[in-house]
Amino acid sequence: MSLETTYLGLNLKNPIIAGASYITGSIDRIKKLEDAGVAAVVMHSIFEEQINHEVKELDHFLFQGSESYAEATEYFADLDEYNNIESDEYLEEINEIKKSVDIPVVASLNGVSSGGWMKYATKLEEAGADALELNIIYIPTDPSIDSRVVEQIYLDDVKSVRENVKIPVSLKMSPYFSAPANMAKKFVDAGLNGLVLFDRQASVDIDIENLESERKITLTDSNDLSEALRWTAIFFSKIDTYLCASGGVHTYRDVLKSVMCGADAVQMVSAIIKNGEEYISKVLDEMTQWMREEEYESIRQMKGSLSLKNTPNPAAYERANYMRALQEFGR
Ligand SMILES: Cc1cc2nc3c(=O)[nH]c(=O)nc-3n(C[C@H](O)[C@H](O)[C@H](O)COP(=O)(O)O)c2cc1C
């Protein structure tokens, strides 16, 4: 029985990757994750704000509207010096982690502007990262910016990183593009090696007593996996890239569902926060037992077996099924 898979060209002993968060924020935790059986880790992110000194400029760019985009890009393009303490510590951390564990280590770069800070990607590569995961967050609050402009921001970022590193690069993709398959194809054409489906934004909440709006990080459960399953199944035969399901992978069944839809790997964060690192070994045991009972020989064998192309019920992934699902609910 083989749980092996390949993701971003990296050979993984099984499909479970610990995703970016504080659970991958120290060598001790990463060692625990490795002992529990995770096949790779994505480090907690280094943020654009931590790399650039001029946070005020960035805030202006992000929150005051699009008119500052060109100006900010130009500004960041001149930034070649990276002597910021936090970003140096991150490079040192990669170096130390690589010396301490045998599993692949993916660095995570989180930001939006396509200026000089993207050159920091080269430093992540030099520090020993096996791959790089991009998390690009751009919230277009200006109604005059059309979707093509927004998409171009993402594509420029991807191209800029691709030009600066040789290691595989993936993107934790936003679920909010109006044509996700077209966007995925453009990302891959721009040189991406893999897509993580999907990114999960911090939630917005309102404190009605103190009259404040707040950002909140909430943990997922298995019900949150639906869109990742749908788009993994759709992309499997249409987009030539590695796919990683993320956002709601909690149980061995979630891992297997993702693989059957076409995922090469999955990422887990909330499940590990809720249950501890050792929970991964339980998930791996349960997966193995289920596969043995169902007479599967390998993970590779089941990959994509229920993708859009292969499922006997393609309507499940499409609008066609929505009306029937509503009619059947509660019967
Ligand atoms: C406490 C916490 C910290 C996180 N930190 C990061 C981060 O640094 N970078 C990032 O790209 N995603 C971050 N995420 C998002 C996770 O990587 C993941 O995409 C999200 O939690 C959905 O996966 P899950 O259902 O397995 O939790 C964080 C999530 C949580 C809960």
The ligand as an SDF file (V2000), in Angstrom:
LIG
                    3D

 31 33  0  0  0  0  0  0  0  0999 V2000
   -4.1930   30.7930   13.2580 C   0  0  0  0  0  0  0  0  0  0  0  0
   -4.0250   30.7950   11.7610 C   0  0  0  0  0  0  0  0  0  0  0  0
   -2.9110   31.3850   11.1830 C   0  0  0  0  0  0  0  0  0  0  0  0
   -2.7540   31.3950    9.7940 C   0  0  0  0  0  0  0  0  0  0  0  0
   -1.6240   31.9650    9.2440 N   0  0  0  0  0  0  0  0  0  0  0  0
   -1.4790   31.9580    7.8830 C   0  0  0  0  0  0  0  0  0  0  0  0
   -0.3160   32.4990    7.2750 C   0  0  0  0  0  0  0  0  0  0  0  0
    0.6240   32.9690    7.9390 O   0  0  0  0  0  0  0  0  0  0  0  0
   -0.2520   32.4790    5.9180 N   0  0  0  0  0  0  0  0  0  0  0  0
   -1.2230   31.9450    5.1270 C   0  0  0  0  0  0  0  0  0  0  0  0
   -1.0830   31.9370    3.8920 O   0  0  0  0  0  0  0  0  0  0  0  0
   -2.3310   31.3860    5.6840 N   0  0  0  0  0  0  0  0  0  0  0  0
   -2.4740   31.3880    7.0250 C   0  0  0  0  0  0  0  0  0  0  0  0
   -3.5880   30.8160    7.5870 N   0  0  0  0  0  0  0  0  0  0  0  0
   -4.5800   30.1740    6.7070 C   0  0  0  0  0  0  0  0  0  0  0  0
   -4.3090   28.6770    6.6560 C   0  0  0  0  0  0  0  0  0  0  0  0
   -3.0500   28.4040    6.0630 O   0  0  0  0  0  0  0  0  0  0  0  0
   -5.4030   27.9270    5.8590 C   0  0  0  0  0  0  0  0  0  0  0  0
   -5.4280   28.4260    4.5280 O   0  0  0  0  0  0  0  0  0  0  0  0
   -6.7820   28.0880    6.4610 C   0  0  0  0  0  0  0  0  0  0  0  0
   -6.7310   27.9450    7.8780 O   0  0  0  0  0  0  0  0  0  0  0  0
   -7.7460   27.0350    5.8950 C   0  0  0  0  0  0  0  0  0  0  0  0
   -7.2610   25.7330    6.1080 O   0  0  0  0  0  0  0  0  0  0  0  0
   -7.8400   24.7940    7.3000 P   0  0  0  0  0  0  0  0  0  0  0  0
   -9.2600   24.5080    6.9720 O   0  0  0  0  0  0  0  0  0  0  0  0
   -6.9970   23.5380    7.2440 O   0  0  0  0  0  0  0  0  0  0  0  0
   -7.6920   25.5470    8.5650 O   0  0  0  0  0  0  0  0  0  0  0  0
   -3.7530   30.8000    8.9730 C   0  0  0  0  0  0  0  0  0  0  0  0
   -4.8550   30.1900    9.5730 C   0  0  0  0  0  0  0  0  0  0  0  0
   -5.0070   30.1770   10.9320 C   0  0  0  0  0  0  0  0  0  0  0  0
   -6.2020   29.4860   11.5250 C   0  0  0  0  0  0  0  0  0  0  0  0
  1  2  1  0
  2  3  1  0
  2 30  2  0
  3  4  2  0
  4  5  1  0
  4 28  1  0
  5  6  2  0
  6  7  1  0
  6 13  1  0
  7  8  2  0
  7  9  1  0
  9 10  1  0
 10 11  2  0
 10 12  1  0
 12 13  2  0
 13 14  1  0
 14 15  1  0
 14 28  1  0
 15 16  1  0
 16 17  1  0
 16 18  1  0
 18 19  1  0
 18 20  1  0
 20 21  1  0
 20 22  1  0
 22 23  1  0
 23 24  1  0
 24 25  2  0
 24 26  1  0
 24 27  1  0
 28 29  2  0
 29 30  1  0
 30 31  1  0
M  END
$$$$
